[in-house]
């Protein structure tokens, strides 16, 4: 029994047709037919029966297919782990991170990686969360760092998430912007608390909807029944500059306000803090080489250090 035979039988069951299965595998129809006949002869039992022109697995066929599924899945995992191990031996470390977070954390992290692994080649991809998740599944990168929230579940299929830190979503507005009611200090909130409805009628500055924070901000406005004029920006820095210059209200992560504290008033809001989690994402079952473990620990410490400076 070979991997090729397992793949052939799986394709027949999937396509319910030998000709279509052969086309899918880019082989000849006689070749896949010979494989099926040879295997059934060796096993001394039929794996398929033909019903209304379709190849339908017999009881023995279903048992074989379950075995094939398990073996092929193990082969895919082995190939993936072996490639990762080989990459480490060849000195490659491939990871991704969202651009705004990379600006805040990566300058602190990469010198540590270089010090501990001086011969390793670093490949860093700064992309959106969606692209990073897809890059993980396709094997383009080995680990990715981004945020997920309680309001919006990450696309977990095939991926595992380690939580590295928690941040609060806050509102920023030009320093000295008048309020109808004084801010309150509430337990559990990072900044002085106000009712978001105080800014009814103000323009809101949002990140683009293909960015995780942009989607969260849009949901926050809907939940609070606010329909303000909005502008969508691709850069966190540009959004904060607009807020600091009095264009409107910005909804952002507490991590991203440190550089603007002298020019912005920062407020918490909501019945409970609106939090999101900084995570390290991996393919489920992936082989965690030493540089990846160290890289993740460095990002965790850098996040914590930055949070402490923000408070």
C-alpha positions in Angstrom: 0.0 0.0 0.0 1.5 3.4 -1.1 0.6 7.0 -0.6 -0.2 7.1 -4.3 -2.8 4.4 -3.9 -4.3 6.2 -0.9 -4.6 9.4 -2.9 -6.1 7.6 -5.9 -8.8 5.9 -3.8 -9.6 9.1 -2.0 -10.0 10.9 -5.3 -12.4 8.3 -6.6 -14.6 8.6 -3.5 -14.4 12.4 -3.6 -15.4 12.7 -7.3 -17.6 9.6 -7.4 -16.2 9.0 -10.9 -13.0 7.4 -12.1 -12.6 9.7 -15.1 -13.1 12.8 -13.0 -10.7 11.5 -10.4 -8.1 10.8 -13.0 -8.5 14.3 -14.4 -8.2 15.8 -10.9 -4.9 13.9 -10.3 -3.7 14.6 -13.8 -3.2 11.0 -14.6 -4.7 8.6 -17.2 -8.1 6.9 -16.5 -6.6 3.4 -17.2 -3.9 4.0 -14.6 -6.3 4.8 -11.8 -8.6 1.9 -12.8 -5.7 -0.5 -12.7 -4.8 0.8 -9.2 -8.3 0.2 -7.9 -8.5 -3.3 -9.4 -5.0 -4.2 -8.1 -5.9 -3.0 -4.6 -9.3 -4.8 -4.5 -7.5 -8.0 -5.6 -4.9 -7.7 -2.8 -7.6 -7.0 -0.2 -10.0 -9.6 -1.6 -12.9 -7.2 -1.2 -14.7 -4.5 -3.3 -14.1 -0.9 -2.1 -16.8 0.6 -4.3 -20.1 -0.3 -5.9 -21.6 1.5 -8.8 -25.0 3.1 -8.1 -26.7 5.2 -10.8 -23.4 5.8 -12.5 -21.6 6.9 -9.3 -18.8 5.1 -7.4 -20.1 4.7 -3.8 -17.9 3.3 -1.1 -18.8 -0.1 0.4 -18.4 -0.7 4.1 -14.9 -1.9 3.4 -14.4 1.2 1.2 -15.4 3.5 4.1 -13.0 1.7 6.4 -10.2 2.1 3.9 -11.1 5.8 3.3 -10.9 6.5 7.1 -7.5 4.9 7.1 -6.4 6.9 4.1 -7.6 10.1 5.6 -5.6 9.5 8.8 -2.5 8.5 6.9 -2.6 11.4 4.4 -3.2 13.9 7.2 -0.1 12.5 9.1 1.9 12.8 5.9 0.9 16.4 5.4 1.9 17.2 9.0 5.2 15.3 8.7 6.0 17.2 5.5 5.2 20.5 7.2 7.2 19.8 10.3 10.2 18.5 8.3 10.2 21.6 6.1 10.2 23.8 9.3 13.0 21.8 10.8 15.0 22.0 7.6 14.4 25.8 7.4 15.8 26.2 10.9 18.9 24.2 9.9 19.2 26.3 6.9 18.9 29.4 9.1 15.4 30.8 8.1 12.9 32.4 10.5 9.7 33.5 8.7 7.1 35.4 10.6 4.4 38.1 10.1 3.0 40.9 12.1 0.5 43.7 11.4 2.2 47.0 10.3 1.1 49.3 13.2 2.1 46.8 15.8 5.4 46.0 14.1 6.3 49.7 14.3 5.8 49.7 18.1 7.3 46.3 18.9 9.6 44.9 16.2 12.5 47.5 16.7 12.8 46.1 20.3 12.5 42.5 19.3 14.8 42.0 16.3 18.1 43.0 17.9 17.4 40.3 20.6 16.8 37.7 17.9 20.0 38.7 16.1 22.0 38.5 19.4 20.8 35.0 20.2 20.7 33.6 16.7 23.4 35.5 14.8 23.4 33.2 11.8 19.7 33.0 11.2 18.1 34.7 8.2 15.0 36.7 9.2 12.0 37.1 6.8 9.3 39.4 8.2 6.0 40.0 6.5 4.0 43.1 7.5 0.4 42.5 6.4 -3.3 42.5 7.4 -4.6 39.9 9.8 -6.5 38.2 7.0 -3.4 37.9 4.9 -1.3 36.7 7.9 -3.8 34.0 8.7 -3.8 32.9 5.0 0.0 33.0 5.0 0.0 30.6 7.9 -2.3 28.1 6.3 -0.3 28.2 3.0 3.0 27.7 4.8 4.4 31.1 3.8 5.1 32.0 7.4 5.6 30.0 10.6 4.1 32.3 13.2 2.1 35.6 13.1 1.4 38.3 15.6 -1.8 40.3 15.6 -4.9 40.9 17.7 -8.3 39.2 18.2 -11.3 40.5 20.1 -14.3 39.3 22.1 -16.5 41.0 19.6 -14.9 39.4 16.5 -13.6 35.8 16.6 -10.5 35.1 14.6 -10.8 32.6 11.8 -9.6 29.6 13.9 -9.8 26.9 11.2 -6.4 25.1 11.2 -4.8 27.6 13.5 -3.8 27.8 17.2 -3.6 31.1 19.2 -1.4 31.8 22.2 -2.5 34.9 24.1 0.4 37.3 24.8 -1.3 40.4 26.2 -4.6 42.4 26.6 -5.3 45.9 25.3 -8.3 48.3 25.7 -10.0 50.0 22.8 -10.2 53.7 23.7 -11.4 57.0 22.2 -9.0 59.9 21.4 -9.9 63.5 20.7 -8.0 66.8 20.4 -6.6 68.0 23.7 -9.1 70.3 25.4 -12.2 69.3 23.5 -15.2 70.3 25.7 -17.4 67.6 27.2 -21.0 67.9 28.4 -20.2 65.7 31.4 -17.0 65.3 33.4 -15.1 62.0 33.0 -15.5 59.4 35.7 -12.9 57.1 37.1 -14.1 53.5 37.0 -12.5 50.3 38.2 -11.3 48.1 35.4 -11.0 50.9 32.8 -7.5 52.1 31.8 -8.5 55.8 31.2 -11.1 58.3 32.5 -14.5 57.0 31.4 -17.1 58.9 29.4 -20.3 58.0 27.6 -19.6 57.6 23.9 -22.9 59.4 23.2 -21.2 62.6 24.3 -19.6 62.7 20.9 -22.8 62.3 19.0 -22.6 64.7 16.0 -18.8 64.5 15.8 -17.1 62.9 12.8 -15.4 59.6 13.6 -12.0 58.5 12.2 -12.0 54.8 11.5 -9.4 52.4 10.2 -10.4 50.7 6.9 -12.8 47.8 7.2 -10.3 45.3 5.9 -8.3 46.0 9.1 -9.3 44.3 12.4 -9.6 47.6 14.3 -11.7 49.1 11.6 -14.2 46.3 11.8 -14.3 46.6 15.6 -14.9 50.3 15.5 -17.7 49.9 13.0 -19.4 47.4 15.3 -19.0 49.7 18.3 -20.8 52.5 16.5 -23.6 50.2 15.5 -24.0 48.8 19.1 -24.2 52.4 20.4 -26.7 53.4 17.7 -24.4 56.1 16.4 -24.4 57.0 12.7 -21.8 59.7 12.5 -20.0 61.0 9.5 -16.9 58.8 9.1 -13.7 58.7 7.3 -11.6 55.5 6.8 -7.9 55.7 7.0 -5.3 52.9 6.4 -2.7 54.3 8.8 -3.1 54.4 12.6 -0.6 57.3 12.7 -2.6 59.3 10.2 -5.8 58.7 12.1 -4.2 59.9 15.4 -2.8 63.0 13.7 -6.3 63.8 12.3 -7.7 63.5 15.8 -4.9 65.6 17.4 -5.7 68.3 14.8 -9.4 68.4 15.7 -10.8 66.5 12.7 -12.9 64.1 14.9 -13.0 61.2 17.3 -10.6 58.2 16.8 -11.3 54.7 18.1 -8.0 52.9 18.6 -6.0 50.6 20.7 -4.5 51.8 24.0 -1.1 50.6 22.6 -1.2 53.2 19.9 -1.7 56.4 21.9 1.6 56.7 23.7 3.2 59.1 21.2 0.2 61.4 21.2 -0.6 61.9 24.9 0.5 65.5 24.9 -1.9 66.3 22.0 -4.9 64.1 22.7 -7.4 63.5 25.4 -7.9 59.7 25.9 -11.1 58.2 27.2 -12.4 54.7 28.1 -16.0 53.9 27.3 -18.7 51.2 27.4 -20.5 49.3 30.1 -17.4 47.1 30.3 -13.9 47.7 28.9 -13.7 46.9 25.2 -10.7 44.7 25.1 -8.8 42.8 22.4 -6.0 40.3 22.8 -2.5 40.3 21.3 -1.8 36.7 20.1 0.8 34.5 18.4 -0.8 32.3 15.8 0.5 29.0 14.5 -0.7 26.2 12.3 -2.2 23.5 14.5 0.4 20.7 15.1 3.3 22.7 13.7 6.8 22.0 15.0 7.9 24.8 17.2 11.6 25.4 16.6 13.6 27.2 19.3 13.9 30.5 17.5 10.1 30.7 17.1 9.6 30.1 20.8 12.2 32.8 21.7 10.7 35.2 19.1 7.2 34.8 20.7 8.6 35.4 24.2 10.3 38.6 23.0 7.1 39.9 21.5 5.2 39.1 24.7 7.8 41.0 26.8 7.9 43.9 24.4 4.1 44.2 24.5 4.0 44.1 28.3 6.8 46.7 28.5 5.0 49.1 26.1 1.7 48.7 28.0 3.4 49.6 31.3 4.8 52.7 29.7 1.4 53.7 28.3 -0.3 53.6 31.7 
